Amino acid sequence: MVVRFVVDRMLGKLTTWLRLLGYDVVSASDFDLSAEEDNLLLDLAKEGRALLTRDRTLRSKAEKRGVSICFIHSDMVMEQLEEVYSYCDIQLEPQMSRCTICNATIRKTRAEDEDILKKEDYVPDRLIGIIDFWVCDNCGQVYWEGSHWDNIRKRTDELKKKVGR
């Protein structure tokens, strides 16, 4: 079974990390909502998404509706990932498959995508044609495995050791 998540606004960093791990994560931050936000999140959870929240009121509403929920206690993102791992045994290997900004799938760029890479100020020109890049066709975000990727792997490796994987 593929695990998909719906996450409240309090878990922005966790949303990013779960997307880095390849998970489909809908966040309350993806929507411009106010009073009806809890109802939308609960409806999405009823459609087969695991609800992750730090909001006690939302937790209570979810329990009343019979929605399966993982209540996150920690405010530290790696501890939050550990809580999610305990809840549903997620894989802890980072992958280039989801946009961390909009949750769409990303694809490896092709030679004809060079213009996309060159128009982005944050993409190092010296690396174009040398390393692999990925792009989100939805929002245009460009990704590559730079030094930040080494840090991501280091942190997930530490977490894997902590949980015994």
Backbone hydrogen bonds, N-H to C=O, Kabsch-Sander energy under -0.5 kcal/mol:
donor,donor_aa,acceptor,acceptor_aa,energy
5,F,24,D,-2.7
6,V,50,A,-2.4
7,V,26,V,-2.5
8,D,52,L,-1.6
11,L,8,D,-1.5
12,G,9,R,-0.6
15,T,11,L,-2.3
16,T,12,G,-2.0
17,W,13,K,-2.4
18,L,14,L,-2.8
19,R,15,T,-2.2
20,L,16,T,-2.2
21,L,17,W,-1.5
22,G,19,R,-1.6
23,Y,18,L,-2.6
24,D,3,V,-0.6
25,V,23,Y,-0.8
26,V,5,F,-2.5
27,S,25,V,-0.5
28,A,7,V,-2.4
30,D,27,S,-2.0
31,F,28,A,-1.7
33,L,31,F,-1.0
37,E,34,S,-1.5
40,L,36,E,-2.1
41,L,37,E,-2.5
42,L,38,D,-2.5
43,D,39,N,-2.4
44,L,40,L,-2.6
45,A,41,L,-2.2
46,K,42,L,-2.1
47,E,43,D,-0.9
47,E,44,L,-0.6
48,G,45,A,-1.4
49,R,44,L,-0.7
49,R,45,A,-0.7
50,A,4,R,-3.2
51,L,68,S,-1.2
52,L,6,V,-2.6
52,L,50,A,-0.5
53,T,70,C,-1.8
56,R,54,R,-0.6
59,R,55,D,-2.4
60,S,56,R,-2.3
61,K,57,T,-2.3
62,A,58,L,-2.7
63,E,59,R,-2.4
64,K,60,S,-2.1
65,R,61,K,-1.6
66,G,62,A,-0.6
66,G,63,E,-0.7
67,V,62,A,-2.9
70,C,51,L,-3.0
71,F,69,I,-0.6
72,I,53,T,-3.2
72,I,70,C,-0.6
73,H,71,F,-0.5
80,Q,76,M,-2.3
81,L,77,V,-2.5
82,E,78,M,-1.8
83,E,79,E,-2.0
84,V,80,Q,-2.4
85,Y,81,L,-2.7
86,S,82,E,-2.3
87,Y,83,E,-1.7
88,C,84,V,-2.6
89,D,85,Y,-2.7
95,Q,20,L,-2.8
97,S,95,Q,-1.4
99,C,104,A,-3.2
103,N,99,C,-1.6
106,I,97,S,-1.5
107,R,135,V,-2.3
109,T,133,F,-2.9
113,D,110,R,-2.2
114,E,111,A,-1.5
116,I,113,D,-0.8
117,L,113,D,-1.5
118,K,114,E,-2.5
119,K,115,D,-1.6
120,E,117,L,-1.0
121,D,119,K,-0.6
123,V,120,E,-1.4
127,L,124,P,-1.9
128,I,124,P,-0.6
128,I,125,D,-1.2
130,I,127,L,-2.3
131,I,127,L,-2.0
134,W,143,Y,-2.6
135,V,107,R,-2.8
136,C,141,Q,-2.3
137,D,105,T,-0.5
137,D,135,V,-0.7
140,G,136,C,-2.1
143,Y,134,W,-3.0
145,E,132,D,-0.5
146,G,144,W,-1.5
149,W,146,G,-1.1
150,D,146,G,-0.9
151,N,147,S,-1.4
152,I,148,H,-2.1
153,R,149,W,-2.5
154,K,150,D,-2.4
155,R,151,N,-2.5
156,T,152,I,-2.4
157,D,153,R,-2.7
158,E,154,K,-2.2
159,L,155,R,-1.9
160,K,156,T,-2.6
161,K,157,D,-2.1
162,K,158,E,-2.0
163,V,159,L,-2.1
164,G,160,K,-0.7
164,G,161,K,-0.7
165,R,160,K,-3.2
